[in-house]
């Protein structure tokens, strides 16, 4: 599928906004008593699924390859380690 330049810019803006929102939510000390560990895993999956789609659509000239996957993994580890020092959250690797 060929994307127009305006669509690519829109996806890149959405990617930046998503990264900012996810980073903010992951690094703030918000405590929700109703959030179960399963709900937390569903949130992680949804966040990275959306990020994967936005990364893929933001850079359509390359396939969804190792570079895109590794960049998402590095971002996940960064957020996990950063939030560990700022909040009371525990970092779990599945």
N, C-alpha and C positions, 0 to 999 in steps of 0.2 A: 504494500500500500504506500503510495506516494503522498507525503504530507506537504502542505504549503508552508511557506516560511512563517506566516502568521500563526499557524497551528503549532509549529515547533516552538516559537517564542512563547506562546500561551502555555504549552506543556512545561517549558523551562521555568516560567514564572510560578506555575503550580508546584513544581518540584521544589523550588526555593522556599515557597510558603510552607509546604508540607514538612520540609526539613526543619524549618524554624519552629513550627508548632510542635512537632514530635520531640525535638530537642528540648523545648521549653517544658513540655509535659513530663519528660523523662528526668529532668534535672530540678524540678521544683519539689518541695516537701509536702505535696498534697497527699493527704491520707484519706482513703475511702474505706470505711468499715464494711461496706457491702460487696467489695470486690473480692471474689474468690480467686484462688490460684488458677483455676481453669479459665475464668473470664480474663485474667491477665494474659494468659497464653493466646487466647483468641484475639485480644487487642494487639499483641506483638505480631501475630500472623497477619492480621488485617493491615497494620501499619507497613510492614515490609512488603506485602503484596501490592499495596498502592504505590509504595516507593519504587518497586521493581517495574511496575507498569509505566510510571512517570519517567524513570530513567531510560527505559526502552523507547518510549515515544519522544523523549527530549533529544535523543541522539539516534535518529532513524537510519542514518547511513551505515551503521554497523549493526550486526546481529546481536542478540542477547548472548554475549560471550563471557569469557572468564573475567575480563576487565570489569564489566558491569556487576557481575556476581561478587567479585572480590571487593569492589568498592562498597557494596551494601554490607558485606560481612565486616569490613573494617569500620564502617560507620556504626554497626551494631556493637562491636567490641568497644569502640570509643564511648558510645553512650552508656553502655553497661558499666565500664570502669569509672567514667566520670560521675555517673549518678550514685555509684557506690560510695564515693567520698563526700557527696553533698547531701544525701538523704539516708534514710534508714532502710532502704531497699536492699535486698540481697540479689546478687547476680547469679543466675543459674544457667548452665549450658545444657541444652537438651541434646 
